Amino acid sequence: MSAFLWVSAGLIAQMALIHTGGFVVAAAVLFTCVARGFGSARWLRDLVIGAVLAVLVFLFFVRFLNVNLPAGWLKPMLG
């Protein structure tokens, strides 16, 4: 699968997951697909890195900027 298709699949997955899965899940999946598009074969590592970055961004936007992002499935943990 080419890089363009991986990145496109990540964007489509983000659009599909943002309202149900929430920002963190959608961003982690997008990060994983983009990393795969750039040649990474370590999908689990990429998913964990994407999730950590997404949680940090989520907390920054929600706590400091007062922007409401969808928490989705992780709402009990993220508040």
Order of alpha helices (4+ residues) and beta strands (2+ residues): alpha-alpha-alpha-alpha
